[in-house]
Amino acid sequence: MNITVESKNAVDKEILLKATREDLAPKFEKALKDIRKKAQLPGFRVGHAPMQLIRKRFGKDVEAEEINNYIQDVFRETIFPEHKPVGEPKITDMKWENDELEVTFSIGIKPEFELVDLTTLKVDKLVHDVTDEEVQKEVDYSLIRKGTYEESEDPIEENSKITADVEPLDDHGHGTNIEADQEINLSEPDNESLRKDLVGKKSGDTVEVTMEHGDHSHKYKVTIKTHQKLTKAELTEEFIKEATQEEASTEEEYRAFLKSRIQDYFDKTSADMFKESIAEKLVNSHEFEVPVSIIDHVTNSYYEEYKQRAKGELPESFNMDEFRNASFERAKNESKWMFIMDELMEKYPEIEITPQDADDFMAAEAAKYGLTVDMIKQFYASSTEQLENLRQNLRSQKLFDKLANDIGVNELSKEAYENRNK
């Protein structure tokens, strides 16, 4: 047996295993003798068939199976202990010709790098206190959502609904295919461009409108067929009780309720974006190569998610190579983050999860969903996968808490945060 190693880069290796029939013969012979002990061949008692006949009948199948077993044994007992591959190793080539075996493995190894000094890093964090103006907007949205619509000949308003024939226009202003009877709710945020062009118009009018899409725009000819005018709901005690599930009954209580919910949303969003910013900062602050095997593993997980969202029915135009190319940078960065997290876990042994951490989490979950702690415990105890996810999530949270203390934080207002890259 002979093993040679070729390094493709710092983290990817190609390993060539060579063996001869002489190396494999003892395994072949043992397997054939074991078969002979049990073989039932016509004209011979069990265990007494000639070995020549056994070889002729079972030789090729035995060799194929024993070669496979031999490859696995060599990988497990020799290659793995020496190189400690990460990700899924691949056999990229295998030949058994002229009594010689050649097997090529492609493996990845853990990258070696030093963590940067975390105190030299700084990450932006959104800090925002909800304003009365934002609360008023939410009150207005709530009244709109619970409002009623009636057919009207009045001019179109900002919150109107219309039915219209929509005709896309080309660069020369010529129409293409008419999309008839399109229902459009002008109060929706995505319809801001339409609102500007249609407010004040009436049923029967034809209007040329411009729809903005990022850095480009499209023109359409819109023929208004019907107009439904909105009558907002009234801010009554009944409305407030229904909207808050009996948690509030007065306008003052309702506004306080909304302010608390909006603040919770901002705080959670800010925390999630802060975590993403920390991970991005750390990934960008470390330069090291990532094994192809890990990138492939992450990309395959993206593919499985995509397939699941498509309910197993991928579009005919789907191309796996294009999918991999489009996912490469994201998969590489996620892979880098995985290795950085492993190093951070070793740097901070104190973030290991304790039973008290799990108890505190389950008590908070029970309070959040109005369940008992025992019900939450039973849920997680019902699946080892759920328990492992819980453990990983708790460790991740403790890690980010630690990082937030060590990395510099640049607190920004909502306006400054939104304009920071402009």
Residue pairs with C-beta under 8 A, 6 or more apart in sequence:
1 17
1 18
1 19
1 23
1 74
2 17
2 18
2 19
3 15
3 16
3 17
3 18
3 74
3 78
3 79
4 15
4 16
4 18
5 13
5 14
5 15
5 16
5 83
6 13
6 14
6 15
6 16
7 13
8 14
9 289
10 111
10 112
10 288
10 289
11 108
11 109
11 110
11 111
11 288
11 289
11 290
11 291
12 106
12 107
12 108
12 109
12 289
12 291
12 292
12 293
13 83
13 106
13 107
13 108
13 109
14 92
14 104
14 105
14 106
15 79
15 83
15 104
15 105
15 106
15 107
16 102
16 103
16 104
16 105
17 71
17 74
17 79
17 101
17 102
17 103
17 104
17 105
18 100
18 101
18 102
19 70
19 100
19 101
20 99
20 100
20 101
21 99
21 100
23 70
23 101
24 63
24 66
24 67
24 70
24 101
27 66
27 69
27 70
28 59
28 62
28 63
28 66
31 62
31 65
31 66
32 51
32 54
32 55
32 58
32 59
32 62
33 51
35 54
35 58
35 62
36 47
36 49
36 51
36 54
37 46
37 47
38 46
38 47
39 46
39 47
39 49
39 54
39 57
39 58
40 46
41 49
41 53
41 57
44 50
44 53
63 96
67 96
67 101
70 101
71 91
71 94
71 103
75 89
75 105
79 85
79 105
79 107
83 107
83 109
84 109
84 110
85 107
85 108
85 109
85 293
86 108
86 109
86 110
86 291
86 293
86 294
87 107
87 108
87 291
87 292
87 293
87 294
87 296
87 297
88 293
88 296
88 297
89 105
89 106
89 107
89 293
90 105
90 106
90 107
90 293
91 103
91 104
91 105
91 106
92 104
92 105
92 106
93 102
93 103
93 104
94 101
94 102
94 103
94 104
95 101
95 102
95 103
106 292
106 293
107 291
107 293
108 291
108 292
108 293
108 294
109 291
110 291
110 339
111 288
111 289
111 290
111 291
111 339
112 288
113 286
113 287
113 288
113 339
113 343
115 286
115 340
115 343
115 344
115 347
116 282
116 285
116 286
118 403
118 406
118 407
119 406
119 407
119 408
121 281
121 282
121 285
121 407
121 408
122 407
122 408
122 409
122 410
123 274
123 277
123 278
123 281
123 407
123 408
123 409
123 410
124 277
124 410
124 412
124 417
124 420
125 270
125 273
125 274
125 277
125 409
125 410
125 411
125 412
126 266
126 269
126 270
126 273
126 274
126 412
126 414
126 417
127 270
127 411
127 412
127 413
128 266
128 270
128 413
128 414
129 263
130 259
130 262
130 263
130 266
132 255
134 262
135 255
135 258
135 259
135 262
138 258
138 262
139 235
139 254
139 255
139 258
140 232
142 233
142 243
142 258
143 232
143 233
143 234
143 235
143 239
144 159
144 187
144 230
144 232
146 233
146 239
146 243
147 159
147 230
147 231
147 232
147 233
148 230
148 231
148 233
149 161
149 228
149 229
149 230
149 231
150 228
150 229
150 231
151 226
151 227
151 228
151 229
152 160
152 227
152 228
152 229
153 202
153 203
153 227
154 202
154 227
154 229
155 199
155 200
155 201
155 202
156 162
156 186
156 198
156 199
156 200
156 201
156 202
156 224
156 227
157 186
157 199
157 229
157 230
158 186
158 187
158 195
158 199
159 186
159 187
159 230
159 232
160 186
160 187
160 227
160 228
160 229
160 230
161 183
161 184
161 185
161 186
161 227
161 228
161 230
162 183
162 184
162 186
162 198
162 224
162 225
162 226
162 227
162 228
163 181
163 182
163 183
163 184
163 224
163 225
163 226
164 181
164 182
164 184
164 222
164 223
164 224
164 225
165 178
165 179
165 180
165 181
165 182
165 222
165 223
165 225
166 178
166 179
166 182
166 220
166 221
166 222
167 175
167 176
167 177
167 178
167 179
167 220
167 221
167 222
167 223
168 175
168 176
168 177
168 179
168 218
168 219
168 220
169 175
169 176
169 208
169 218
169 219
169 220
169 221
170 176
173 219
175 221
181 225
184 191
184 194
185 191
186 194
186 195
186 198
186 199
187 230
193 209
193 210
193 211
193 212
194 209
194 211
194 222
197 207
197 208
197 209
197 210
197 222
198 207
198 209
198 222
198 224
201 207
201 224
202 224
202 227
203 224
203 225
203 226
203 227
204 224
204 225
205 223
205 224
206 221
206 222
206 223
206 224
207 221
207 222
207 224
208 219
208 220
208 221
208 222
209 219
209 220
209 221
209 222
210 217
210 218
210 219
210 220
211 217
211 218
211 219
211 220
233 239
235 251
235 254
237 249
237 250
240 248
240 249
240 250
240 251
240 253
240 254
241 248
241 249
243 254
244 253
244 254
244 257
247 253
247 257
248 254
248 256
248 257
274 400
274 404
275 400
278 400
278 403
278 404
278 407
279 337
280 333
281 407
282 337
282 340
282 403
283 333
283 336
283 337
283 340
286 336
286 340
288 336
288 339
290 332
290 335
290 336
290 339
291 335
294 335
294 338
295 328
295 331
295 332
295 335
298 331
298 334
298 335
299 323
299 324
299 327
299 328
299 331
302 323
302 327
302 330
302 331
303 320
303 323
306 314
306 323
307 314
341 396
341 399
344 399
344 403
345 351
345 395
345 399
348 399
348 402
350 402
351 395
351 398
351 399
351 402
352 395
353 391
353 394
353 395
353 398
357 394
357 398
358 390
358 391
358 394
359 373
361 390
361 394
362 373
362 376
362 377
362 380
363 373
365 371
365 376
366 372
366 373
366 375
366 376
369 376
379 386
380 386
380 387
380 390
381 387
412 420
